[in-house]
Amino acid sequence: MNMSSLRRTVPTALACLAVCAAMLPSSPLAAPFAYVPNEGSGTVSVIDTASDQVVGEMPAGTKPRGLAVGADGRWLYVSDQPNNSLQVLDLNARKPGTAVALGESPEGVSISPDGRWVVAAIEGKNEIAVTDTRTRKLAFAIQVHGKNPEHAVFSPDGRLLFVSAEEGDAVDIIDFASRKQVAQVAVGARPRGIGFLPDSSRAYVATENANEVFVIDARKYAIVARIKAGLRANGIAVHPGGGQVYVSNGGDANVSVIDTASNQVVATIPVGQRPWNMALTPDGKKLYVANGRSNNVSVIDTASRTKLRDIPVGKLPWGVVIR
């Protein structure tokens, strides 16, 4: 090829590459969003985890609390406690869609690993309400023995639901396929947040009035360790690699880091006032902590175990989910 032909070919090739690049979907390269329910504002704040800036806000009923993102990333499911409903928010339009009637005082929400089912702990009826994401209708309910369920969390393999009974000082264990409770494990006073290791072998349960984290063997339904945490231990988040568990201590305004190999607290990180529920980015590099009394979200660098910044959100943020 002579130089004249080369000069003509290179711009054409570059133009083609530019067009092709523009046609490629950008979503796989985009940082995930963090969604924060503000129970005092009746909204959900949307945080871009690349910039750590609030980029939007959505109405979400009267008092939004638990939340989960659908498998396709299109829908956000939020419990609205006073209205006894599950709000279904359209994340593309960033506005409410339908609402599903659940029962008296719904709290924690989670979604099955296959994306089919959304479960919500119903305090007033001591049951777990199960919504089918295909129809966005209530499919069935599962009664639990413990009083005042706060969180209902799927094991990563989707086999079990662990339910924290606030006034029962216990964790109820449900076999999801059979839709019935198969065990109950006594723990400390006022159990709250629950998190599983990635292989589903163990669950970590924060007990708010005992200031401890109980480690449960998820196959034997037995306690294998008790870990002293901070004052009013509450939320739980498990690193995707399984090596660390994070515990929010509401009375101490900090987060404890537990090494799962030793089941010992190896670091304590100051955050805002009344830290509550938390979430990690999919790569595990950042932890987002909802601070209920500071009206912000603290961002923690998990490698250095330091707080990077606080992000102002709405009033009384209750938790975080990241997609």
Rosetta silent file (secondary structure, phi, psi, omega in degrees, C-alpha in Angstrom):
SEQUENCE: MNMSSLRRTVPTALACLAVCAAMLPSSPLAAPFAYVPNEGSGTVSVIDTASDQVVGEMPAGTKPRGLAVGADGRWLYVSDQPNNSLQVLDLNARKPGTAVALGESPEGVSISPDGRWVVAAIEGKNEIAVTDTRTRKLAFAIQVHGKNPEHAVFSPDGRLLFVSAEEGDAVDIIDFASRKQVAQVAVGARPRGIGFLPDSSRAYVATENANEVFVIDARKYAIVARIKAGLRANGIAVHPGGGQVYVSNGGDANVSVIDTASNQVVATIPVGQRPWNMALTPDGKKLYVANGRSNNVSVIDTASRTKLRDIPVGKLPWGVVIR
SCORE:     score description
SCORE:     0.000 S_00000001
   1 L     0.000  130.669  178.496    0.000    0.000    0.000 S_00000001
   2 L   -80.426  170.492 -175.202    1.407    3.432   -0.949 S_00000001
   3 H   -65.017  -33.451  179.680    1.389    6.398    1.440 S_00000001
   4 H   -64.479  -43.601  178.388   -1.517    8.060   -0.344 S_00000001
   5 H   -65.841  -39.085 -179.765   -3.712    4.995    0.125 S_00000001
   6 H   -62.273  -40.783 -179.737   -2.602    4.672    3.752 S_00000001
   7 H   -64.641  -32.828  178.201   -3.574    8.274    4.477 S_00000001
   8 H   -74.980  -35.830 -173.999   -7.039    7.597    3.085 S_00000001
   9 H   -73.985  -41.004 -174.932   -7.450    4.259    4.943 S_00000001
  10 H   -61.055  -49.854  178.140   -6.437    5.332    8.462 S_00000001
  11 H   -60.029  -37.233  179.205   -9.095    8.069    8.912 S_00000001
  12 H   -63.752  -43.083  179.166  -11.725    5.725    7.522 S_00000001
  13 H   -64.468  -41.841  179.723  -10.715    2.985    9.963 S_00000001
  14 H   -64.479  -39.823  178.298  -10.686    5.395   12.882 S_00000001
  15 H   -63.113  -39.999  178.588  -14.120    6.664   11.958 S_00000001
  16 H   -63.215  -43.072  178.990  -15.400    3.100   11.820 S_00000001
  17 H   -61.935  -39.799  179.903  -13.949    2.355   15.247 S_00000001
  18 H   -63.622  -42.715  179.244  -15.618    5.442   16.680 S_00000001
  19 H   -64.916  -44.131 -179.492  -18.993    4.436   15.272 S_00000001
  20 H   -62.904  -40.939  179.758  -18.603    0.855   16.496 S_00000001
  21 H   -63.545  -38.434 -179.876  -17.615    2.037   19.957 S_00000001
  22 H   -66.491  -27.087 -178.878  -20.649    4.274   20.108 S_00000001
  23 H   -81.331  -16.231 -178.760  -22.858    1.314   19.284 S_00000001
  24 L   -72.051  144.070  177.923  -21.534   -0.817   22.127 S_00000001
  25 L   -66.983  137.155 -177.633  -23.667   -0.936   25.319 S_00000001
  26 L   -90.357  -17.146 -172.375  -22.205    1.261   28.039 S_00000001
  27 H   -59.462  -38.836 -179.888  -23.895   -0.374   31.049 S_00000001
  28 H   -63.204  -23.046 -178.926  -21.296   -3.127   31.662 S_00000001
  29 H   -92.886  -12.617 -176.268  -18.648   -0.404   32.042 S_00000001
  30 L   -78.194  145.898  175.153  -20.756    1.869   34.223 S_00000001
  31 L   -68.772  150.653  179.561  -20.318    1.932   37.981 S_00000001
  32 L   -71.378  162.701  175.223  -23.290    0.536   39.911 S_00000001
  33 E   -99.195  146.685  171.947  -25.846    2.731   41.628 S_00000001
  34 E  -105.815  134.112 -179.411  -26.533    2.698   45.354 S_00000001
  35 E  -113.953  130.858 -172.333  -30.164    3.128   46.436 S_00000001
  36 E  -126.120  114.987  176.784  -30.926    4.555   49.889 S_00000001
  37 E   -80.062  127.494  179.615  -34.427    4.558   51.454 S_00000001
  38 E  -106.162   99.467 -172.342  -35.039    7.696   53.528 S_00000001
  39 L   -69.629  -22.118  177.739  -37.804    6.793   55.951 S_00000001
  40 L   -86.084  -13.718 -178.705  -38.177   10.376   57.196 S_00000001
  41 L  -110.016  -14.989 -176.722  -38.458   11.841   53.692 S_00000001
  42 L    69.086   31.918 -176.637  -40.491    9.169   51.911 S_00000001
  43 E  -135.889  167.768  169.005  -37.885    8.957   49.155 S_00000001
  44 E  -120.085  122.731  175.835  -35.094    6.816   47.754 S_00000001
  45 E   -86.067  143.969  179.600  -31.813    8.574   46.983 S_00000001
  46 E  -112.589  120.520 -178.556  -29.774    7.361   43.990 S_00000001
  47 E  -112.949  129.194  171.601  -25.976    7.491   44.356 S_00000001
  48 E   -81.359  115.148 -175.105  -23.521    6.993   41.492 S_00000001
  49 L   -74.418   -8.754  174.620  -20.779    4.911   43.121 S_00000001
  50 L   -75.982  -43.296 -177.941  -18.199    6.159   40.604 S_00000001
  51 L  -101.372  -13.345 -174.146  -18.503    9.785   41.700 S_00000001
  52 L    54.956   44.136  176.091  -20.168    9.215   45.093 S_00000001
  53 E  -121.450  144.293  172.496  -22.701   11.881   44.220 S_00000001
  54 E   -72.805  123.918 -176.484  -26.478   11.772   44.562 S_00000001
  55 E  -113.841    1.191  178.884  -27.793   11.792   40.992 S_00000001
  56 E  -177.124  167.764  177.277  -31.489   11.386   41.635 S_00000001
  57 E  -148.512  138.750 -177.593  -34.318   10.926   44.095 S_00000001
  58 E  -124.478  140.753  171.062  -37.549    8.951   43.789 S_00000001
  59 E   -66.915  141.474 -175.320  -40.776    9.076   45.793 S_00000001
  60 L  -145.908   52.028  178.202  -41.245    5.793   47.659 S_00000001
  61 L    80.713 -152.585 -174.246  -44.387    5.907   49.758 S_00000001
  62 L   -95.873  -43.344 -176.343  -44.592    7.265   53.305 S_00000001
  63 L  -144.038   76.672 -178.024  -41.845    5.444   55.236 S_00000001
  64 E   -69.726  140.952 -179.538  -39.586    3.335   52.982 S_00000001
  65 E  -133.140  -95.184 -177.975  -37.343    0.813   54.721 S_00000001
  66 E   -67.339  151.638  179.926  -36.221   -2.532   53.283 S_00000001
  67 E  -155.866  155.739  178.027  -35.353   -2.718   49.608 S_00000001
  68 E  -150.963  149.383  178.586  -34.041   -5.010   46.878 S_00000001
  69 E  -102.003  137.823  178.245  -33.219   -4.613   43.188 S_00000001
  70 L   -65.554  161.287 -175.106  -34.662   -6.986   40.610 S_00000001
  71 L   -62.178  -30.918 -178.851  -32.429   -9.330   38.639 S_00000001
  72 L   -87.161   -1.120  179.749  -32.794   -7.290   35.444 S_00000001
  73 L    73.254    7.529 -176.158  -31.893   -4.035   37.215 S_00000001
  74 L   -90.770  -33.769 -171.224  -35.165   -2.449   36.061 S_00000001
  75 E  -120.425  141.779  175.138  -37.248   -2.583   39.241 S_00000001
  76 E  -114.595  129.362 -177.891  -36.622   -1.594   42.850 S_00000001
  77 E  -107.698  122.412 -172.427  -38.771   -3.216   45.544 S_00000001
  78 E  -131.400  128.669  176.016  -39.237   -1.122   48.711 S_00000001
  79 E   -77.675  131.330  178.328  -41.267   -1.853   51.840 S_00000001
  80 E  -111.520   99.794 -167.976  -43.521    1.045   52.827 S_00000001
  81 L   -60.300  -52.745 -176.509  -44.229    0.439   56.495 S_00000001
  82 L   -65.979  -29.114 -178.932  -47.258    2.681   57.256 S_00000001
  83 L   -91.664    2.753  175.662  -49.028    1.700   54.028 S_00000001
  84 L    53.110   43.528 -173.602  -48.376   -2.028   54.580 S_00000001
  85 E  -141.105  166.188  171.668  -47.176   -2.400   51.025 S_00000001
  86 E  -107.811  113.544  177.889  -44.300   -3.182   48.719 S_00000001
  87 E   -82.651  131.385  177.733  -43.611   -0.247   46.422 S_00000001
  88 E  -107.437  110.757 -175.467  -42.337   -1.259   42.965 S_00000001
  89 E  -102.403  135.611  177.165  -40.233    1.565   41.516 S_00000001
  90 E   -83.090  111.464 -176.217  -39.285    1.851   37.842 S_00000001
  91 L   -76.120  -22.156  175.525  -35.536    2.552   37.847 S_00000001
  92 L   -70.985  -46.712 -179.796  -35.477    3.605   34.190 S_00000001
  93 L   -86.899  -15.492 -176.152  -38.128    6.267   34.695 S_00000001
  94 L    53.820   54.871  176.913  -37.187    6.780   38.363 S_00000001
  95 E  -154.203  160.877 -179.102  -40.780    6.860   39.486 S_00000001
  96 E   -63.657  145.329  172.574  -43.253    4.571   41.302 S_00000001
  97 E  -106.303 -110.723  179.443  -44.894    1.743   39.433 S_00000001
  98 E   -95.519  173.453  174.001  -47.329   -0.576   41.192 S_00000001
  99 E  -131.107  139.301 -178.526  -47.811   -1.329   44.894 S_00000001
 100 E  -112.791  123.379  177.176  -48.345   -4.786   46.405 S_00000001
 101 E   -69.574  129.827 -174.236  -50.391   -5.155   49.605 S_00000001
 102 L  -115.216  -48.898 -171.355  -48.351   -7.190   52.107 S_00000001
 103 L   142.924  174.942 -170.848  -49.637   -7.013   55.668 S_00000001
 104 L   -67.962  120.113  171.730  -49.099   -4.961   58.798 S_00000001
 105 L    62.491   68.926  174.828  -45.702   -3.240   59.130 S_00000001
 106 E   -73.350  144.753 -177.824  -43.356   -4.722   56.499 S_00000001
 107 E  -123.915 -111.220 -175.336  -39.637   -4.314   57.241 S_00000001
 108 E   -63.752  144.196 -177.786  -36.592   -6.001   55.692 S_00000001
 109 E  -129.042  140.944  170.859  -36.751   -7.063   52.048 S_00000001
 110 E  -146.587  166.464 -176.748  -34.561   -9.405   50.000 S_00000001
 111 E  -122.814  144.502 -179.342  -34.710  -11.125   46.629 S_00000001
 112 L   -66.263  151.441 -178.527  -34.035  -14.745   45.743 S_00000001
 113 L   -55.897  -29.237  179.072  -30.769  -15.445   43.887 S_00000001
 114 L   -85.452   -2.163  177.651  -32.704  -16.359   40.743 S_00000001
 115 L    80.125    2.469 -173.969  -34.621  -13.067   40.891 S_00000001
 116 L   -78.731  -39.526 -170.279  -38.030  -14.766   40.993 S_00000001
 117 E  -119.487  137.808  170.972  -39.169  -13.986   44.541 S_00000001
 118 E  -112.353  126.143 -179.328  -39.120  -10.894   46.750 S_00000001
 119 E  -111.887  145.689  178.143  -39.619  -11.586   50.450 S_00000001
 120 E  -135.372  134.364  175.846  -40.558   -9.106   53.154 S_00000001
 121 E   -77.301  125.430 -177.196  -40.627   -9.587   56.930 S_00000001
 122 E  -107.405  104.004 -174.329  -44.101   -8.673   58.227 S_00000001
 123 H   -62.244  -45.561 -172.470  -43.850   -7.570   61.852 S_00000001
 124 H   -69.811  -19.611 -176.612  -47.550   -7.361   62.606 S_00000001
 125 H  -117.087   -0.508 -178.812  -48.389  -10.882   61.399 S_00000001
 126 L    51.528   53.573  179.378  -45.157  -12.756   62.255 S_00000001
 127 E  -149.365  169.872  175.591  -44.834  -14.010   58.728 S_00000001
 128 E  -111.759  120.089  177.741  -42.844  -13.634   55.527 S_00000001
 129 E   -90.231  133.523 -174.639  -44.765  -12.268   52.554 S_00000001
 130 E  -118.221  119.659  179.390  -43.543  -13.552   49.179 S_00000001
 131 E  -105.415  135.817  176.965  -44.124  -11.564   45.978 S_00000001
 132 E   -85.241  118.991 -177.592  -43.709  -13.054   42.500 S_00000001
 133 L   -69.506  -17.820  179.238  -41.609  -10.632   40.411 S_00000001
 134 L   -73.677  -38.318 -177.999  -43.185  -11.942   37.193 S_00000001
 135 L  -103.085  -15.692 -173.117  -46.702  -10.900   38.159 S_00000001
 136 L    53.851   45.608  175.923  -45.810   -8.299   40.829 S_00000001
 137 E  -133.836  153.764  176.496  -48.461   -9.835   43.054 S_00000001
 138 E   -64.824  125.058 -176.678  -48.392  -11.458   46.460 S_00000001
 139 E   -95.182  -46.244  179.526  -47.936  -15.191   45.873 S_00000001
 140 E  -167.147  173.547  177.600  -48.004  -16.683   49.381 S_00000001
 141 E  -131.645  150.320  179.846  -46.939  -16.143   52.997 S_00000001
 142 E  -122.074  120.865  179.176  -44.859  -18.264   55.372 S_00000001
 143 E   -74.059  141.730  174.906  -45.577  -18.188   59.098 S_00000001
 144 L  -119.367  157.585 -177.636  -42.620  -17.941   61.499 S_00000001
 145 L   -80.777  -33.009 -176.907  -42.459  -18.845   65.174 S_00000001
 146 L   -72.583  153.157 -177.882  -40.492  -15.802   66.314 S_00000001
 147 L   -94.114  137.226  174.906  -42.194  -12.556   67.231 S_00000001
 148 L    64.015   64.503  178.697  -41.657   -9.315   65.301 S_00000001
 149 E   -65.665  135.852 -177.262  -39.516  -10.415   62.322 S_00000001
 150 E  -105.213  -51.226 -178.839  -37.127   -7.687   61.136 S_00000001
 151 E  -125.467  144.899  171.208  -35.070   -9.163   58.306 S_00000001
 152 E  -128.684  116.122 -170.606  -35.612  -12.136   55.987 S_00000001
 153 E  -126.598  128.930  176.587  -32.454  -13.013   54.054 S_00000001
 154 E   -74.291  142.232  165.407  -31.878  -15.712   51.426 S_00000001
 155 L   -68.443  151.388 -177.396  -28.802  -17.902   51.584 S_00000001
 156 L   -57.289  -27.104  178.152  -26.726  -17.394   48.401 S_00000001
 157 L   -83.369   -2.955  176.745  -27.750  -20.840   47.144 S_00000001
 158 L    78.142    3.198 -174.808  -31.417  -19.878   47.530 S_00000001
 159 L   -79.123  -38.770 -172.103  -32.208  -22.886   49.707 S_00000001
 160 E  -120.790  153.976  166.687  -32.847  -21.201   53.043 S_00000001
 161 E  -117.271  125.974  172.527  -34.369  -18.033   54.472 S_00000001
 162 E  -101.660  132.102 -175.800  -32.977  -16.792   57.771 S_00000001
 163 E  -124.920  123.981  178.138  -35.375  -14.521   59.674 S_00000001
 164 E   -87.738  122.997  179.192  -34.387  -12.385   62.660 S_00000001
 165 E   -99.023  102.120 -173.681  -37.120  -12.280   65.325 S_00000001
 166 L   -55.917  -45.894 -176.763  -36.567   -9.023   67.210 S_00000001
 167 L   -96.886    4.867  178.766  -38.740   -9.875   70.182 S_00000001
 168 L  -105.815   -7.229 -178.849  -38.070  -13.594   70.048 S_00000001
 169 L    51.180   42.739 -176.237  -34.275  -13.415   70.536 S_00000001
 170 E  -153.660  164.555  172.160  -33.972  -16.063   67.852 S_00000001
 171 E  -114.039  122.491  175.641  -33.386  -16.745   64.176 S_00000001
 172 E   -89.265  136.569 -177.395  -36.098  -18.675   62.350 S_00000001
 173 E  -115.568  122.481 -176.834  -34.865  -20.877   59.506 S_00000001
 174 E  -112.129  131.125  168.169  -37.157  -21.557   56.566 S_00000001
 175 E   -82.189  111.539 -169.937  -36.696  -24.189   53.874 S_00000001
 176 L   -70.048  -34.080 -179.078  -37.870  -22.134   50.936 S_00000001
 177 L   -63.281  -39.839 -179.597  -38.737  -25.025   48.614 S_00000001
 178 L   -89.157   -8.929  176.760  -41.122  -26.544   51.162 S_00000001
 179 L    59.525   42.420  177.533  -42.272  -23.117   52.309 S_00000001
 180 E  -150.192  157.122  178.446  -42.067  -23.939   55.991 S_00000001
 181 E   -74.706  135.113 -177.972  -39.917  -23.300   59.038 S_00000001
 182 E  -116.582  -12.627 -179.697  -37.489  -26.134   59.786 S_00000001
 183 E  -163.578  162.916  171.684  -35.507  -24.799   62.752 S_00000001
 184 E  -140.275  131.619 -178.557  -35.099  -21.996   65.249 S_00000001
 185 E  -116.773  120.666  178.089  -31.755  -20.940   66.746 S_00000001
 186 E   -71.029  134.054  177.623  -31.687  -18.926   69.975 S_00000001
 187 L  -131.344 -160.989  179.967  -29.316  -15.939   69.818 S_00000001
 188 L   -77.003  178.927 -175.434  -28.803  -12.738   71.807 S_00000001
 189 L   -68.865  132.101  175.813  -31.365  -10.069   72.591 S_00000001
 190 L    58.924   68.781  174.926  -32.958   -8.274   69.627 S_00000001
 191 E   -66.724  143.067 -178.501  -31.389   -9.864   66.536 S_00000001
 192 E  -129.894 -101.921 -173.220  -31.312   -7.594   63.509 S_00000001
 193 E   -66.449  149.238 -179.774  -29.044   -7.799   60.435 S_00000001
 194 E  -134.481  138.915  173.960  -28.108  -11.116   58.806 S_00000001
 195 E  -145.582  142.820 -178.635  -25.424  -11.930   56.245 S_00000001
 196 E  -104.905  148.871  165.664  -24.197  -15.185   54.683 S_00000001
 197 L   -65.388  153.318 -176.108  -20.769  -16.256   53.543 S_00000001
 198 L   -57.532  -28.130 -179.459  -20.744  -16.642   49.735 S_00000001
 199 L   -88.708    7.360  177.536  -20.746  -20.459   49.974 S_00000001
 200 L    68.735    9.407 -174.444  -23.876  -20.410   52.205 S_00000001
 201 L   -76.829  -31.532 -176.980  -22.039  -22.298   54.948 S_00000001
 202 E  -138.334  150.422  173.772  -22.382  -19.727   57.734 S_00000001
 203 E  -121.293  142.341  177.478  -24.610  -16.818   58.663 S_00000001
 204 E  -110.534  127.786 -174.153  -23.608  -13.830   60.786 S_00000001
 205 E  -124.630  121.149  177.165  -26.361  -12.273   62.909 S_00000001
 206 E   -83.865  135.492  177.348  -26.074   -8.935   64.731 S_00000001
 207 E  -117.218  114.255 -168.509  -27.893   -8.702   68.090 S_00000001
 208 L   -67.461  -42.161 -177.473  -28.642   -5.115   69.015 S_00000001
 209 L   -88.742  -13.850  176.296  -29.243   -5.416   72.758 S_00000001
 210 L   -94.608  -14.255 -178.867  -26.575   -8.084   73.334 S_00000001
 211 L    57.308   40.545 -178.799  -23.902   -6.141   71.394 S_00000001
 212 E  -136.648  161.276  169.363  -22.728   -9.393   69.810 S_00000001
 213 E  -115.706  126.009  178.914  -22.584  -11.145   66.467 S_00000001
 214 E   -99.935  133.479  179.485  -23.659  -14.793   66.473 S_00000001
 215 E  -104.670  121.704 -175.911  -22.191  -17.118   63.847 S_00000001
 216 E  -112.515  129.624  170.923  -24.557  -19.901   62.774 S_00000001
 217 E   -70.517  114.329 -172.844  -23.621  -23.060   60.904 S_00000001
 218 L   -77.719   -3.609  176.809  -26.227  -22.942   58.134 S_00000001
 219 L  -103.692  -34.805  179.908  -26.146  -26.709   57.612 S_00000001
 220 L   -97.182   -8.046 -177.994  -26.277  -27.876   61.230 S_00000001
 221 L    55.210   48.186 -176.805  -28.422  -24.950   62.448 S_00000001
 222 E  -137.565  148.086  177.123  -26.076  -24.450   65.376 S_00000001
 223 E   -75.984  129.370 -179.834  -24.086  -21.539   66.827 S_00000001
 224 E  -112.697  -12.604  177.970  -20.363  -21.958   66.199 S_00000001
 225 E  -163.348  153.487  172.320  -19.063  -18.614   67.509 S_00000001
 226 E  -128.351  128.704 -173.385  -20.044  -15.468   69.398 S_00000001
 227 E  -120.871  125.573  177.387  -18.178  -12.251   68.607 S_00000001
 228 E   -69.444  125.813  179.335  -18.216   -9.152   70.780 S_00000001
 229 L  -113.021 -163.226  178.353  -19.248   -6.168   68.681 S_00000001
 230 L   -87.551 -174.230 -178.236  -19.912   -2.502   69.470 S_00000001
 231 L   -69.784  127.818 -179.812  -22.872   -0.880   71.188 S_00000001
 232 L    58.943   55.863  175.736  -26.182   -1.686   69.477 S_00000001
 233 E   -57.958  133.724 -168.616  -24.799   -3.934   66.766 S_00000001
 234 E  -136.156  -77.125 -175.599  -27.249   -3.764   63.921 S_00000001
 235 E   -83.600  155.613  177.834  -26.479   -4.099   60.210 S_00000001
 236 E  -131.739  136.019  171.334  -24.415   -6.845   58.564 S_00000001
 237 E  -138.297  136.465 -177.386  -22.599   -6.844   55.216 S_00000001
 238 E  -111.513  129.200  178.959  -20.392   -9.670   53.933 S_00000001
 239 L   -61.813  140.601 -179.437  -17.484   -9.046   51.585 S_00000001
 240 L   -57.841  -26.306  176.522  -17.919  -10.852   48.232 S_00000001
 241 L   -79.634  -11.278  176.881  -14.652  -12.673   48.851 S_00000001
 242 L    82.208    0.008 -175.812  -15.987  -13.988   52.163 S_00000001
 243 L   -84.376  -20.206 -177.707  -12.955  -12.893   54.187 S_00000001
 244 E  -134.702  145.883  171.848  -14.583  -10.042   56.070 S_00000001
 245 E  -122.875  136.302 -177.976  -17.918   -9.288   57.699 S_00000001
 246 E  -109.440  135.958 -177.414  -18.901   -5.703   58.519 S_00000001
 247 E  -126.608  123.897  176.226  -21.097   -4.809   61.495 S_00000001
 248 E   -85.822  132.345 -179.398  -22.658   -1.390   62.067 S_00000001
 249 E  -110.449   98.951 -172.054  -22.704   -0.337   65.720 S_00000001
 250 L   -61.491  -34.063 -178.771  -25.555    2.137   66.115 S_00000001
 251 L   -83.533  -15.853 -177.838  -24.617    3.305   69.598 S_00000001
 252 L  -106.964   -5.995 -178.686  -20.927    3.754   68.858 S_00000001
 253 L    55.921   46.692  177.852  -21.172    5.446   65.454 S_00000001
 254 E  -152.502  174.717  178.131  -18.730    3.005   63.895 S_00000001
 255 E  -124.417  128.943  175.221  -18.372   -0.183   61.883 S_00000001
 256 E   -91.199  144.425  176.324  -16.535   -3.277   63.114 S_00000001
 257 E  -111.226  121.407  179.638  -14.589   -5.476   60.687 S_00000001
 258 E  -104.533  129.649  172.160  -14.615   -9.203   61.459 S_00000001
 259 E   -83.150  120.241 -173.257  -12.037  -11.562   59.988 S_00000001
 260 L   -75.315  -16.805  176.625  -14.013  -14.689   59.107 S_00000001
 261 L   -71.833  -38.960 -177.754  -11.004  -17.016   59.424 S_00000001
 262 L  -104.814  -13.266 -172.702  -10.528  -16.162   63.099 S_00000001
 263 L    54.011   44.152  177.316  -13.978  -14.709   63.887 S_00000001
 264 E  -122.992  147.395  173.259  -12.230  -11.794   65.570 S_00000001
 265 E   -74.706  124.599 -175.152  -12.783   -8.046   65.189 S_00000001
 266 E  -113.058   -8.454  178.596   -9.684   -6.717   63.408 S_00000001
 267 E  -162.507  155.253  174.492  -10.631   -3.056   62.832 S_00000001
 268 E  -133.455  129.310 -172.963  -13.108   -0.372   63.846 S_00000001
 269 E  -121.079  119.710  177.734  -14.011    2.469   61.465 S_00000001
 270 E   -65.973  139.698  175.363  -15.796    5.680   62.594 S_00000001
 271 L  -134.782 -153.142  178.973  -18.847    6.680   60.535 S_00000001
 272 L   -82.292 -173.272 -178.668  -21.916    8.888   61.099 S_00000001
 273 L   -79.826  137.865  179.411  -24.485    8.789   63.876 S_00000001
 274 L    55.120   58.338  174.517  -26.744    5.750   64.206 S_00000001
 275 E   -61.702  140.284 -173.535  -25.267    3.612   61.425 S_00000001
 276 E  -123.316 -115.381 -176.635  -27.866    1.148   60.273 S_00000001
 277 E   -89.353  158.054 -167.722  -27.927   -1.127   57.240 S_00000001
 278 E  -139.661  168.943  174.039  -25.101   -1.314   54.685 S_00000001
 279 E  -155.578  150.095  176.928  -24.054   -2.636   51.266 S_00000001
 280 E  -105.337  149.746  170.140  -20.828   -3.333   49.378 S_00000001
 281 L   -65.213  155.567 -177.523  -20.041   -2.644   45.743 S_00000001
 282 L   -56.636  -30.097  178.325  -19.891   -5.863   43.687 S_00000001
 283 L   -84.360   -3.298  177.469  -16.083   -5.706   43.595 S_00000001
 284 L    75.709    8.573 -174.892  -15.962   -5.325   47.378 S_00000001
 285 L   -81.408  -26.450 -178.939  -13.850   -2.179   47.232 S_00000001
 286 E  -133.104  141.757  176.876  -16.303    0.184   48.913 S_00000001
 287 E  -113.536  131.390  179.781  -18.814   -0.165   51.738 S_00000001
 288 E  -109.912  125.102 -172.749  -21.794    2.213   51.957 S_00000001
 289 E  -119.452  121.696  177.305  -23.265    2.769   55.426 S_00000001
 290 E   -79.949  123.163  179.823  -26.633    4.474   56.059 S_00000001
 291 E  -107.178  100.320 -170.909  -26.373    6.825   59.061 S_00000001
 292 L   -59.033  -39.885 -176.215  -29.915    7.381   60.321 S_00000001
 293 L   -92.926   -9.475  176.398  -29.276   10.344   62.604 S_00000001
 294 L   -97.451   -9.630 -178.386  -26.696   12.053   60.404 S_00000001
 295 L    55.819   41.685  177.434  -28.905   11.946   57.301 S_00000001
 296 E  -150.968  175.705  177.443  -25.991   10.753   55.219 S_00000001
 297 E  -122.217  124.222  175.787  -24.182    7.705   53.878 S_00000001
 298 E   -87.375  139.438  178.665  -20.560    7.018   54.839 S_00000001
 299 E  -110.114  123.914 -177.893  -18.311    5.481   52.174 S_00000001
 300 E  -112.324  132.818  170.386  -15.546    3.174   53.423 S_00000001
 301 E   -80.967  114.387 -173.782  -12.496    2.007   51.498 S_00000001
 302 L   -73.717  -22.671  179.227  -12.362   -1.662   52.440 S_00000001
 303 L   -73.436  -48.373 -179.035   -8.664   -2.081   51.570 S_00000001
 304 L   -88.118  -12.366 -178.441   -7.392    0.725   53.809 S_00000001
 305 L    57.313   47.994  177.830  -10.316    0.408   56.245 S_00000001
 306 E  -132.355  152.583  175.488  -10.835    4.147   56.312 S_00000001
 307 E   -78.666  129.498  179.262  -13.807    6.403   55.684 S_00000001
 308 E   -85.776  -43.385 -174.380  -13.516    8.212   52.365 S_00000001
 309 E  -170.845  168.523  170.766  -16.433   10.627   52.646 S_00000001
 310 E  -115.549  136.507 -179.226  -20.012   11.247   53.772 S_00000001
 311 E  -112.018  115.634  177.141  -22.770   11.713   51.181 S_00000001
 312 E   -63.802  134.985  176.472  -25.820   13.772   52.253 S_00000001
 313 L  -130.329 -149.381  179.266  -29.116   12.023   51.465 S_00000001
 314 L   -82.609 -166.350 -176.739  -32.684   12.356   52.782 S_00000001
 315 L   -84.873  131.210  177.128  -33.956   12.229   56.326 S_00000001
 316 L    57.694   60.632  175.537  -33.386    9.065   58.386 S_00000001
 317 E   -62.133  134.037 -173.227  -31.721    6.776   55.817 S_00000001
 318 L  -101.299  -26.131 -176.074  -32.497    3.166   56.758 S_00000001
 319 L  -174.769 -171.127 -179.823  -30.210    1.133   54.523 S_00000001
 320 L  -147.035  141.525  166.509  -28.481    0.702   51.173 S_00000001
 321 E  -132.011  144.252 -175.916  -28.724   -1.689   48.247 S_00000001
 322 E  -124.511  135.523  178.320  -26.286   -1.608   45.311 S_00000001
 323 L  -139.972    0.000    0.000  -26.835   -2.799   41.756 S_00000001
